[in-house]
């Protein structure tokens, strides 16, 4: 069963999905209509750990959701996945020289939201 992890504001329409430790190396960039999206996950149990089995990004105002075509692959080396508005993150990191203030969802074994 899908559970809601949080929301993500994609103002530029460029969703970046990558191992959060390798933000610039191998991201999957998905073009979406600008807007607010819901991050949902299916959790699995392995021993004492809660794991993420599946993750999806859904338009906040969408009704029923159908599975679409695969968009690509993301390599995850450190058990965490970062999702963000790519254009906003690049601006914050490259042009301003500051740690980005974008909203990120880190998916770890316990699936907690981090600011």
N, CA and C atoms as a LAMMPS dump frame, in Angstrom:
ITEM: TIMESTEP
0
ITEM: NUMBER OF ATOMS
345
ITEM: BOX BOUNDS ff ff ff
-5.0000000000000000e+02 5.0000000000000000e+02
-5.0000000000000000e+02 5.0000000000000000e+02
-5.0000000000000000e+02 5.0000000000000000e+02
ITEM: ATOMS id mol type element x y z
1 1 1 N 0.837 -1.181 0
2 1 2 C 0 0 0
3 1 3 C 0.889 1.254 0
4 2 1 N 0.522 2.233 -0.788
5 2 2 C 1.278 3.479 -0.906
6 2 3 C 1.034 4.363 0.313
7 3 1 N 2.104 4.941 0.849
8 3 2 C 1.969 5.89 1.95
9 3 3 C 2.653 7.197 1.561
10 4 1 N 2.079 8.283 2.015
11 4 2 C 2.587 9.619 1.67
12 4 3 C 3.781 9.965 2.544
13 5 1 N 4.879 10.412 1.902
14 5 2 C 6.065 10.844 2.631
15 5 3 C 6.13 12.358 2.773
16 6 1 N 5.581 13.07 1.8
17 6 2 C 5.622 14.524 1.829
18 6 3 C 5.317 15.101 0.472
19 7 1 N 5.576 16.402 0.303
20 7 2 C 5.327 17.065 -0.974
21 7 3 C 6.611 17.732 -1.459
22 8 1 N 6.649 18.01 -2.745
23 8 2 C 7.807 18.635 -3.369
24 8 3 C 7.304 19.637 -4.4
25 9 1 N 7.758 20.885 -4.295
26 9 2 C 7.361 21.948 -5.213
27 9 3 C 8.356 21.989 -6.378
28 10 1 N 7.898 21.637 -7.573
29 10 2 C 8.742 21.626 -8.77
30 10 3 C 8.323 22.813 -9.644
31 11 1 N 8.833 23.996 -9.314
32 11 2 C 8.446 25.222 -10.032
33 11 3 C 8.993 25.277 -11.452
34 12 1 N 10.187 24.72 -11.662
35 12 2 C 10.824 24.806 -12.984
36 12 3 C 10.318 23.733 -13.941
37 13 1 N 9.702 22.687 -13.418
38 13 2 C 9.279 21.581 -14.269
39 13 3 C 10.383 20.567 -14.529
40 14 1 N 11.518 20.677 -13.815
41 14 2 C 12.644 19.747 -13.979
42 14 3 C 12.892 19.022 -12.661
43 15 1 N 12.382 17.807 -12.56
44 15 2 C 12.585 16.981 -11.369
45 15 3 C 13.892 16.224 -11.52
46 16 1 N 14.758 16.335 -10.515
47 16 2 C 16.024 15.611 -10.505
48 16 3 C 15.934 14.496 -9.475
49 17 1 N 16.327 13.288 -9.896
50 17 2 C 16.339 12.126 -9.011
51 17 3 C 17.748 11.561 -9.074
52 18 1 N 18.404 11.466 -7.921
53 18 2 C 19.776 10.962 -7.906
54 18 3 C 20.148 10.493 -6.511
55 19 1 N 21.248 9.763 -6.439
56 19 2 C 21.846 9.471 -5.149
57 19 3 C 22.222 10.832 -4.582
58 20 1 N 21.749 11.159 -3.408
59 20 2 C 21.978 12.507 -2.884
60 20 3 C 23.447 12.79 -2.595
61 21 1 N 24.275 11.766 -2.51
62 21 2 C 25.713 11.979 -2.323
63 21 3 C 26.418 12.305 -3.635
64 22 1 N 25.771 12.014 -4.769
65 22 2 C 26.339 12.265 -6.096
66 22 3 C 25.371 13.097 -6.924
67 23 1 N 25.012 14.266 -6.408
68 23 2 C 23.989 15.104 -7.023
69 23 3 C 24.277 15.412 -8.484
70 24 1 N 25.534 15.734 -8.823
71 24 2 C 25.867 16.148 -10.183
72 24 3 C 26.291 15 -11.105
73 25 1 N 26.536 13.823 -10.575
74 25 2 C 27.137 12.762 -11.376
75 25 3 C 26.19 12.065 -12.341
76 26 1 N 25.15 11.44 -11.851
77 26 2 C 24.283 10.647 -12.729
78 26 3 C 22.812 10.844 -12.39
79 27 1 N 22.303 12.071 -12.491
80 27 2 C 20.892 12.26 -12.15
81 27 3 C 19.973 11.802 -13.281
82 28 1 N 18.787 11.423 -12.907
83 28 2 C 17.716 11.201 -13.868
84 28 3 C 16.89 12.481 -13.83
85 29 1 N 16.793 13.181 -14.96
86 29 2 C 16.025 14.422 -15.041
87 29 3 C 14.71 14.115 -15.746
88 30 1 N 13.611 14.475 -15.101
89 30 2 C 12.275 14.225 -15.642
90 30 3 C 11.589 15.572 -15.829
91 31 1 N 11.118 15.829 -17.046
92 31 2 C 10.372 17.06 -17.312
93 31 3 C 8.908 16.839 -16.944
94 32 1 N 8.402 17.728 -16.074
95 32 2 C 7.029 17.653 -15.583
96 32 3 C 6.378 19.028 -15.696
97 33 1 N 5.056 19.083 -15.735
98 33 2 C 4.423 20.395 -15.636
99 33 3 C 4.765 21.005 -14.271
100 34 1 N 5.106 22.286 -14.207
101 34 2 C 5.406 22.902 -12.913
102 34 3 C 4.232 22.729 -11.953
103 35 1 N 4.55 22.503 -10.694
104 35 2 C 3.501 22.348 -9.695
105 35 3 C 3.982 21.624 -8.464
106 36 1 N 3.043 21.312 -7.599
107 36 2 C 3.342 20.614 -6.358
108 36 3 C 3.045 19.124 -6.547
109 37 1 N 3.987 18.3 -6.11
110 37 2 C 3.875 16.861 -6.276
111 37 3 C 3.96 16.158 -4.92
112 38 1 N 3.295 15.034 -4.833
113 38 2 C 3.295 14.225 -3.615
114 38 3 C 4.299 13.092 -3.804
115 39 1 N 5.129 12.859 -2.791
116 39 2 C 6.08 11.751 -2.794
117 39 3 C 5.446 10.618 -2.01
118 40 1 N 5.306 9.459 -2.641
119 40 2 C 4.695 8.297 -2.003
120 40 3 C 5.633 7.101 -2.097
121 41 1 N 5.495 6.191 -1.152
122 41 2 C 6.353 5.007 -1.124
123 41 3 C 5.57 3.782 -0.679
124 42 1 N 6.063 2.637 -1.12
125 42 2 C 5.596 1.344 -0.598
126 42 3 C 6.735 0.839 0.271
127 43 1 N 6.405 0.534 1.503
128 43 2 C 7.426 0.078 2.446
129 43 3 C 7.444 -1.443 2.518
130 44 1 N 8.606 -1.958 2.796
131 44 2 C 8.784 -3.4 2.983
132 44 3 C 9.509 -3.598 4.314
133 45 1 N 9.338 -4.736 4.901
134 45 2 C 9.988 -5.042 6.178
135 45 3 C 11.044 -6.11 5.941
136 46 1 N 12.263 -5.847 6.417
137 46 2 C 13.336 -6.836 6.332
138 46 3 C 13.965 -6.926 7.712
139 47 1 N 13.62 -7.955 8.439
140 47 2 C 14.095 -8.083 9.814
141 47 3 C 13.556 -6.947 10.653
142 48 1 N 14.45 -6.179 11.25
143 48 2 C 14.058 -5.053 12.094
144 48 3 C 13.971 -3.738 11.324
145 49 1 N 14.235 -3.761 10.024
146 49 2 C 14.325 -2.521 9.254
147 49 3 C 13.117 -2.305 8.352
148 50 1 N 12.678 -1.041 8.31
149 50 2 C 11.695 -0.602 7.329
150 50 3 C 12.461 -0.167 6.091
151 51 1 N 12.138 -0.695 4.928
152 51 2 C 12.816 -0.339 3.686
153 51 3 C 11.807 0.235 2.703
154 52 1 N 12.316 0.946 1.72
155 52 2 C 11.472 1.447 0.637
156 52 3 C 11.559 0.453 -0.513
157 53 1 N 10.407 -0.076 -0.893
158 53 2 C 10.346 -1.024 -2.008
159 53 3 C 10.114 -0.3 -3.326
160 54 1 N 9.239 0.705 -3.295
161 54 2 C 8.925 1.496 -4.483
162 54 3 C 8.697 2.94 -4.08
163 55 1 N 8.968 3.853 -5.015
164 55 2 C 8.802 5.281 -4.77
165 55 3 C 8.164 5.892 -6
166 56 1 N 7.256 6.844 -5.785
167 56 2 C 6.651 7.529 -6.927
168 56 3 C 6.388 8.989 -6.592
169 57 1 N 6.317 9.786 -7.646
170 57 2 C 6.027 11.211 -7.555
171 57 3 C 4.718 11.417 -8.297
172 58 1 N 3.719 11.957 -7.591
173 58 2 C 2.365 12.059 -8.137
174 58 3 C 1.906 13.516 -8.11
175 59 1 N 1.291 13.969 -9.194
176 59 2 C 0.707 15.3 -9.239
177 59 3 C -0.269 15.428 -8.074
178 60 1 N -0.14 16.51 -7.315
179 60 2 C -0.943 16.689 -6.105
180 60 3 C -2.446 16.651 -6.374
181 61 1 N -2.869 17.109 -7.532
182 61 2 C -4.303 17.171 -7.818
183 61 3 C -4.788 15.971 -8.637
184 62 1 N -3.898 15.017 -8.907
185 62 2 C -4.283 13.854 -9.716
186 62 3 C -5.289 12.983 -8.964
187 63 1 N -6.138 12.359 -9.702
188 63 2 C -7.076 11.396 -9.114
189 63 3 C -6.402 10.04 -9.053
190 64 1 N -6.987 9.06 -9.72
191 64 2 C -6.377 7.737 -9.771
192 64 3 C -5.065 7.814 -10.544
193 65 1 N -4.09 7.04 -10.107
194 65 2 C -2.773 7.046 -10.725
195 65 3 C -2.547 5.704 -11.403
196 66 1 N -2.084 5.739 -12.648
197 66 2 C -1.766 4.518 -13.388
198 66 3 C -0.26 4.453 -13.605
199 67 1 N 0.27 3.26 -13.615
200 67 2 C 1.695 3.087 -13.848
201 67 3 C 2.027 3.416 -15.302
202 68 1 N 3.074 4.2 -15.49
203 68 2 C 3.493 4.594 -16.831
204 68 3 C 4.71 3.818 -17.274
205 69 1 N 5.368 4.344 -18.285
206 69 2 C 6.576 3.72 -18.815
207 69 3 C 7.765 4.008 -17.903
208 70 1 N 8.75 3.106 -17.86
209 70 2 C 9.966 3.395 -17.088
210 70 3 C 10.653 4.645 -17.638
211 71 1 N 11.188 5.469 -16.749
212 71 2 C 11.831 6.714 -17.151
213 71 3 C 13.336 6.593 -17.225
214 72 1 N 13.903 5.591 -16.561
215 72 2 C 15.34 5.417 -16.529
216 72 3 C 15.764 4.779 -15.226
217 73 1 N 17.058 4.794 -14.982
218 73 2 C 17.607 4.166 -13.786
219 73 3 C 18.418 5.167 -12.993
220 74 1 N 18.443 4.96 -11.684
221 74 2 C 19.242 5.777 -10.791
222 74 3 C 20.089 4.84 -9.95
223 75 1 N 21.385 5.07 -9.932
224 75 2 C 22.284 4.279 -9.1
225 75 3 C 22.296 4.874 -7.702
226 76 1 N 22.123 4.03 -6.709
227 76 2 C 22.115 4.479 -5.319
228 76 3 C 23.203 3.725 -4.569
229 77 1 N 24.242 4.45 -4.163
230 77 2 C 25.378 3.834 -3.475
231 77 3 C 25.272 3.902 -1.959
232 78 1 N 24.601 4.926 -1.432
233 78 2 C 24.607 5.161 0.002
234 78 3 C 23.217 5.083 0.638
235 79 1 N 22.321 4.314 0.047
236 79 2 C 20.984 4.057 0.599
237 79 3 C 20.172 5.322 0.842
238 80 1 N 20.401 6.341 0.012
239 80 2 C 19.559 7.522 0.1
240 80 3 C 19.352 8.104 -1.287
241 81 1 N 18.149 8.579 -1.501
242 81 2 C 17.758 9.089 -2.805
243 81 3 C 17.309 10.528 -2.628
244 82 1 N 17.834 11.427 -3.453
245 82 2 C 17.456 12.829 -3.373
246 82 3 C 16.559 13.213 -4.536
247 83 1 N 15.474 13.907 -4.248
248 83 2 C 14.565 14.429 -5.257
249 83 3 C 14.486 15.928 -5.059
250 84 1 N 14.587 16.68 -6.156
251 84 2 C 14.517 18.131 -6.021
252 84 3 C 14.172 18.774 -7.354
253 85 1 N 13.84 20.054 -7.284
254 85 2 C 13.673 20.888 -8.467
255 85 3 C 15.083 21.183 -8.956
256 86 1 N 15.48 20.603 -10.068
257 86 2 C 16.866 20.674 -10.542
258 86 3 C 17.32 22.111 -10.797
259 87 1 N 16.502 22.908 -11.444
260 87 2 C 16.881 24.275 -11.769
261 87 3 C 17.109 25.085 -10.504
262 88 1 N 16.245 24.942 -9.549
263 88 2 C 16.383 25.664 -8.285
264 88 3 C 17.636 25.214 -7.537
265 89 1 N 17.891 23.916 -7.517
266 89 2 C 19.073 23.395 -6.825
267 89 3 C 20.356 23.886 -7.483
268 90 1 N 20.403 23.885 -8.818
269 90 2 C 21.596 24.371 -9.517
270 90 3 C 21.839 25.846 -9.224
271 91 1 N 20.786 26.639 -9.185
272 91 2 C 20.929 28.054 -8.871
273 91 3 C 21.518 28.236 -7.477
274 92 1 N 20.954 27.554 -6.509
275 92 2 C 21.411 27.688 -5.128
276 92 3 C 22.85 27.209 -4.957
277 93 1 N 23.187 26.086 -5.575
278 93 2 C 24.513 25.511 -5.391
279 93 3 C 25.598 26.212 -6.211
280 94 1 N 25.323 26.495 -7.464
281 94 2 C 26.347 27.016 -8.365
282 94 3 C 26.44 28.537 -8.382
283 95 1 N 25.342 29.203 -8.504
284 95 2 C 25.374 30.653 -8.679
285 95 3 C 25.525 31.407 -7.369
286 96 1 N 24.918 30.893 -6.337
287 96 2 C 24.963 31.595 -5.059
288 96 3 C 26.064 31.057 -4.151
289 97 1 N 26.619 29.905 -4.505
290 97 2 C 27.682 29.331 -3.709
291 97 3 C 27.252 28.923 -2.316
292 98 1 N 25.973 28.666 -2.161
293 98 2 C 25.43 28.282 -0.866
294 98 3 C 24.874 26.876 -0.923
295 99 1 N 24.795 26.299 0.228
296 99 2 C 24.13 25.001 0.332
297 99 3 C 22.698 25.204 -0.121
298 100 1 N 22.18 24.294 -0.895
299 100 2 C 20.866 24.526 -1.492
300 100 3 C 19.765 24.488 -0.442
301 101 1 N 18.802 25.345 -0.658
302 101 2 C 17.661 25.404 0.237
303 101 3 C 16.443 24.749 -0.366
304 102 1 N 16.671 23.814 -1.265
305 102 2 C 15.541 23.141 -1.905
306 102 3 C 14.979 22.076 -0.983
307 103 1 N 13.76 21.672 -1.287
308 103 2 C 13.155 20.595 -0.529
309 103 3 C 13.697 19.277 -1.052
310 104 1 N 14.19 18.452 -0.183
311 104 2 C 14.701 17.141 -0.563
312 104 3 C 14.005 16.064 0.247
313 105 1 N 13.769 14.947 -0.383
314 105 2 C 13.264 13.782 0.316
315 105 3 C 14.378 12.762 0.291
316 106 1 N 14.857 12.35 1.444
317 106 2 C 15.866 11.306 1.536
318 106 3 C 15.157 10.021 1.908
319 107 1 N 15.333 9.01 1.091
320 107 2 C 14.703 7.733 1.36
321 107 3 C 15.767 6.806 1.906
322 108 1 N 15.666 6.521 3.175
323 108 2 C 16.622 5.674 3.877
324 108 3 C 15.854 4.475 4.432
325 109 1 N 16.551 3.551 5.08
326 109 2 C 15.842 2.381 5.607
327 109 3 C 14.646 2.703 6.494
328 110 1 N 14.665 3.817 7.217
329 110 2 C 13.503 4.147 8.065
330 110 3 C 12.581 5.174 7.427
331 111 1 N 12.874 5.638 6.226
332 111 2 C 12.011 6.514 5.415
333 111 3 C 11.526 7.746 6.167
334 112 1 N 12.408 8.479 6.805
335 112 2 C 12.035 9.714 7.478
336 112 3 C 12.242 10.907 6.557
337 113 1 N 11.394 11.903 6.696
338 113 2 C 11.565 13.145 5.948
339 113 3 C 12.631 13.97 6.633
340 114 1 N 13.476 14.632 5.847
341 114 2 C 14.458 15.563 6.381
342 114 3 C 14.245 16.921 5.743
343 115 1 N 14.462 18 6.492
344 115 2 C 14.295 19.335 5.895
345 115 3 C 15.368 19.63 4.875
